[in-house]
Amino acid sequence: MKILVFGAGPLGSLMAARLHEAGHDVSILARNQRLEDIQTHGIIIREEGSTKEEKAEVKAVEAFLPEDNYDLVMIVMRKNQADEIIPTLAKNKKVKTFLFMLNNAEGPENWIKALGKERVLLGFPYPGGERDGHIMEVAPVNEKKTWAIPIGEVDGKVRERTREVAEVLGSMRGYKVQVRKDMVAWLKYHTALLMPAFAPAMYAADISMKRFARTRDLQILAVRGIKEALYGLRKKAGIPPSPSFFRIFELIPEPILVKLVEIVMRKELAKSSIEGHPRAARDELKILTDELMTILKKAGAHTPAIDSLQKYYDPETPPYPEGKKTLSLKWGGILIPIGVIILVIIGLISLGGA
């Protein structure tokens, strides 16, 4: 399959490299310094915690033209950047499938209007990473640590092209593909889980997992905000949870979730993603939060924890005092058996890997 990866950041570079490794005809679109880096060094991938580097000689192009013909164009970039290139994509009438591998809380309506429903496919890239000069550092993606990529049609139907794209993506080393019928809702819930509360809490912690781990107030506010967002989507906006196990988040007692957050932060799990994305994409995270909050506020959702954290999206706001512990934990709600809690943890892990 002839593929163009539109976006040369850590995840776009990783997917271009793995598709090339799988034998596909792959090009990657890059500009300025990143274009020069790829032309000089190739795509260089380094897994977090390793010194080993993997190199892929992928063809780099600096433009997407109306006459270009690819079987698949993958847009792997920030939401705000993707919105900016829609006019460029729309000028091309030859490409049959544009796969948007990115965050999106507001829905694909604008993309559909510009490109046509039959050409838009939705997905999400895993795992996460950040740049280190010309090297793209990512969380481990290999035979031992595989990641499941969700993809789906905007109308929830499964078509022949859906299966074809799934097969192509599944050919990448370290990846498997999950074809979903609720990808629009999945993207909203993914935003709800991470953007309106967790992301600004990271900024309040000065983008430091260690500092987050030492500041219980931020852990509590992040957990409360996540619960507010998930409940607001389900109960107020009437959008069924996707994946369905997100419903359990609303039932787990706050102290248990706070402890889980503290453990993740203290152990600095997936550091390149948890610290790297907020550091590189504050603008995107704020836009996604605004998109989701538009849905929640329109539906009448009550979001005091989320509201209290929004000021930290402003880089001029001083960080939250490290170690502050003034908020009281709440045990309200249903006490879930330990076995169910373990299932939730397993479910979280299954979002990315097996």
HELIX and SHEET records of a PDB file:
HELIX    1   1 PRO A   10  GLU A   21  1                                  12    
HELIX    2   2 ASN A   32  HIS A   41  1                                  10    
HELIX    3   3 LYS A   79  ALA A   90  1                                  12    
HELIX    4   4 GLU A  109  LEU A  115  1                                   7    
HELIX    5   5 LYS A  117  ARG A  119  5                                   3    
HELIX    6   6 GLU A  160  GLY A  170  1                                  11    
HELIX    7   7 MET A  183  LEU A  194  1                                  12    
HELIX    8   8 PHE A  198  ALA A  204  1                                   7    
HELIX    9   9 MET A  209  ALA A  213  1                                   5    
HELIX   10  10 ARG A  216  TYR A  231  1                                  16    
HELIX   11  11 GLY A  232  LYS A  236  3                                   5    
HELIX   12  12 SER A  244  GLU A  250  5                                   7    
HELIX   13  13 GLU A  254  LYS A  267  1                                  14    
HELIX   14  14 LYS A  271  ILE A  274  1                                   4    
HELIX   15  15 GLY A  276  ALA A  280  1                                   5    
HELIX   16  16 ARG A  282  LYS A  298  1                                  17    
HELIX   17  17 PRO A  304  LEU A  309  1                                   6    
HELIX   18  18 GLN A  310  TYR A  313  5                                   4    
HELIX   19  19 ILE A  338  GLY A  352  1                                  15    
SHEET    1   A 8 LYS A  59  VAL A  61  0                                        
SHEET    2   A 8 ASP A  25  LEU A  29  1                                        
SHEET    3   A 8 LYS A   2  PHE A   6  1                                        
SHEET    4   A 8 LEU A  72  ILE A  75  1                                        
SHEET    5   A 8 PHE A  98  MET A 101  1                                        
SHEET    6   A 8 VAL A 120  GLY A 123  1                                        
SHEET    7   A 8 TRP A 147  GLU A 153 -1                                        
SHEET    8   A 8 TYR A 175  VAL A 179  1                                        
SHEET    1   B 4 GLU A  53  ALA A  56  0                                        
SHEET    2   B 4 ILE A  43  GLU A  47 -1                                        
SHEET    3   B 4 ILE A 135  VAL A 138  1                                        
SHEET    4   B 4 GLY A 129  ASP A 132 -1                                        
END                                                                             
